[in-house]
Amino acid sequence: MKQSDRKSVAWWAAAALWLIPVAALAEERPPILLPAPALEQIRQRNCAAEMMLRAETDGVDLSGVARTIEVAFAAVSPHVGVMARVDGGLRALLLMPMSLPIGPAGPTRTLQGWDECPPHEESFRPFRFSVEPGLVLQNSPTGFVRASFRAIWHPVDSFFGLGAGFGSIADWQGSRAFGFSSELLLQFGACCAPPFWQLSVRRDQYPSDRDREAFVLVFGPTVW
């Protein structure tokens, strides 16, 4: 072997011996982690760019408008029901319930948007105050109004929710009477934002007029 070849082999061997520990050190070196605020800024910037690109290629996203229409429909739609009085009378009902959520937020679900942009949260409030004016549909319709407190348990991953309520009621069938009622609730719909469908089974009691007491079944769409 020539002298020049020997020098070349020796040079490459020395270079290999020098690079091996450097490569091992690079493998052991921990990855560079950006701080959380910086990552969030990058994510938001990417989300904004991707949403603009989607608007240009796919047109206007009308999913939010459709959801608003669904909620508005649930808010203005009446509920229908049937009343079975203990005196044997069976009467149809038409109600317009209104509910106001109160108290702290309960189950919360995080939803990812298109390509995980932008994420948002939906929370379900389990407690609400409800007012239900309604009509008893008979030959001469009469009115009633019920005020109640309700609590509904609706898990994040469930299509069904269960609840109960208790309230007072004023009724004008024939003569005016005041009473109280308890109810069980079954709610249909994905947690955690409206609209939902709700089934109420309740017992109306009137201490001053036992013949007026009744079992009531009510069903309809609801926002809360």
C-alpha positions in Angstrom: 0.0 0.0 0.0 1.3 3.4 -0.9 2.2 6.0 1.7 -0.6 8.3 0.5 -3.2 5.5 0.7 -2.1 4.8 4.3 -2.4 8.4 5.2 -5.9 8.5 3.7 -7.1 5.4 5.6 -5.6 6.8 8.8 -7.4 10.1 8.3 -10.8 8.5 7.7 -10.3 6.2 10.7 -9.6 9.2 12.9 -12.7 11.0 11.5 -14.9 8.0 12.3 -13.6 7.7 15.8 -14.3 11.4 16.3 -17.9 11.3 14.8 -19.1 8.2 16.7 -19.2 9.9 20.2 -20.6 13.1 18.7 -23.5 11.1 17.1 -24.1 9.3 20.4 -24.2 12.6 22.2 -26.7 13.9 19.7 -29.0 10.9 20.3 -28.9 11.4 24.0 -29.6 15.2 23.8 -33.2 15.9 24.8 -35.5 17.5 22.1 -36.0 21.2 22.1 -39.4 22.1 23.6 -41.1 25.4 22.9 -43.0 27.1 25.7 -46.7 26.6 25.8 -47.6 30.2 24.9 -45.5 30.0 21.8 -47.1 26.7 20.7 -50.5 28.2 21.3 -49.7 31.2 19.1 -48.4 28.9 16.3 -51.6 26.8 16.6 -53.9 29.7 16.5 -52.0 31.2 13.5 -52.2 27.9 11.6 -55.9 27.5 12.5 -56.7 31.0 11.2 -54.9 30.3 7.9 -56.6 26.9 7.5 -60.1 28.4 8.1 -59.5 31.1 5.6 -58.3 28.5 3.0 -61.4 26.4 3.8 -63.7 29.4 3.3 -62.1 30.1 -0.1 -62.3 26.5 -1.3 -65.5 25.2 0.3 -67.5 28.4 0.5 -69.3 29.8 3.6 -69.8 27.3 6.5 -73.5 27.3 7.2 -73.4 24.8 10.1 -73.6 27.6 12.6 -76.7 29.0 10.9 -78.3 25.6 10.9 -77.6 25.2 14.6 -79.1 28.6 15.3 -82.3 27.7 13.4 -82.6 24.4 15.4 -82.2 26.2 18.7 -84.7 28.9 17.7 -87.2 26.2 16.6 -86.9 24.5 20.0 -87.3 27.8 21.9 -90.6 28.8 20.2 -92.2 25.3 19.8 -95.0 24.4 22.2 -95.1 21.1 24.0 -98.1 18.7 23.8 -99.4 16.5 26.6 -102.2 14.6 28.0 -103.8 14.8 31.5 -105.5 11.9 33.2 -107.5 13.1 36.1 -108.4 10.9 39.1 -112.1 11.5 38.4 -111.7 9.7 35.1 -111.3 12.7 32.8 -108.8 12.6 30.0 -107.8 15.9 28.4 -105.2 17.2 25.9 -102.7 19.9 26.9 -100.8 22.6 25.0 -97.9 24.2 26.9 -95.2 26.8 26.2 -92.5 26.1 28.8 -89.6 28.5 29.4 -86.5 27.5 31.4 -83.6 29.5 32.8 -80.4 27.6 33.7 -79.0 28.5 37.1 -76.0 27.5 39.1 -72.5 26.3 38.1 -71.7 24.6 34.8 -71.8 20.8 34.9 -70.6 18.3 32.3 -68.3 20.0 29.7 -67.4 18.7 26.3 -64.5 20.0 24.1 -65.3 19.9 20.4 -62.6 20.0 17.7 -63.4 22.0 14.6 -62.3 21.2 11.1 -58.8 19.6 11.3 -58.9 20.4 15.0 -59.4 24.2 14.3 -60.7 25.9 16.3 -61.6 23.9 19.4 -64.5 25.1 21.6 -66.3 23.9 24.7 -69.9 23.1 25.4 -71.2 23.1 29.0 -74.4 21.7 30.4 -76.0 23.4 33.4 -77.9 20.7 35.4 -80.1 23.1 37.4 -82.8 25.3 36.0 -85.9 27.3 36.9 -88.9 26.6 34.7 -92.2 28.4 34.1 -94.9 26.5 32.1 -98.1 28.4 31.0 -100.5 26.1 29.3 -104.0 25.3 28.1 -106.3 22.4 28.9 -108.0 21.7 25.6 -111.7 20.9 26.2 -115.0 22.3 25.1 -114.1 25.6 26.9 -110.3 25.7 27.1 -109.0 26.7 30.5 -105.5 27.9 31.6 -102.9 26.9 34.1 -99.4 27.9 35.0 -96.7 25.9 36.7 -93.4 27.1 38.2 -90.8 24.5 39.1 -87.2 23.8 40.0 -85.5 21.1 37.9 -82.3 19.1 38.1 -81.1 17.0 35.2 -78.1 14.6 35.1 -76.8 14.3 31.5 -73.4 12.6 31.1 -71.0 13.9 28.4 -70.9 10.7 26.5 -74.6 9.8 26.7 -77.6 10.6 24.4 -80.0 10.5 27.4 -80.3 12.5 30.5 -82.4 11.9 33.6 -83.9 14.5 35.9 -86.5 15.4 38.5 -88.4 18.5 39.4 -90.8 19.9 42.0 -93.0 23.0 41.7 -96.3 24.7 42.4 -99.3 25.0 40.0 -102.3 27.3 39.6 -105.2 25.9 37.7 -108.4 27.5 36.4 -110.5 24.4 35.4 -113.9 25.4 36.6 -112.8 27.3 39.7 -109.3 28.4 40.6 -107.2 26.1 42.7 -103.6 26.0 43.8 -101.5 22.9 44.2 -98.1 21.3 43.9 -96.5 18.7 41.6 -93.5 16.5 41.3 -92.1 15.1 38.1 -89.6 12.8 36.5 -87.7 13.9 33.3 -86.1 12.0 30.4 -84.0 14.1 28.1 -83.0 13.1 24.6 -80.0 14.7 22.7 -76.2 14.7 22.7 -74.6 16.6 25.6 -73.9 19.4 26.1 -75.6 22.1 24.0 -79.2 22.5 22.9 -81.6 21.6 21.3 -82.9 18.6 23.2 -86.2 16.7 23.4 -87.8 16.3 26.8 -90.4 13.9 28.2 -92.0 14.9 31.5 -94.2 12.6 33.7 -95.7 14.4 36.7 -98.2 14.1 39.4 -100.4 17.2 40.0 -102.0 17.4 43.5 -104.5 19.9 44.9 -105.2 19.6 48.7 -108.4 21.7 48.4 -109.8 19.7 45.4 -108.9 16.0 45.3 -111.0 15.4 42.1 -108.8 17.8 40.2 -105.6 15.8 40.9 -104.0 14.2 37.8 -101.2 12.4 36.1 -99.7 14.4 33.3 -97.5 13.4 30.4 -95.7 16.2 28.4 -93.3 16.0 25.4 -91.6 18.5 23.2 -88.3 20.2 22.1 -86.4 22.3 24.6 -83.4 24.6 24.8 -82.7 24.0 28.5 
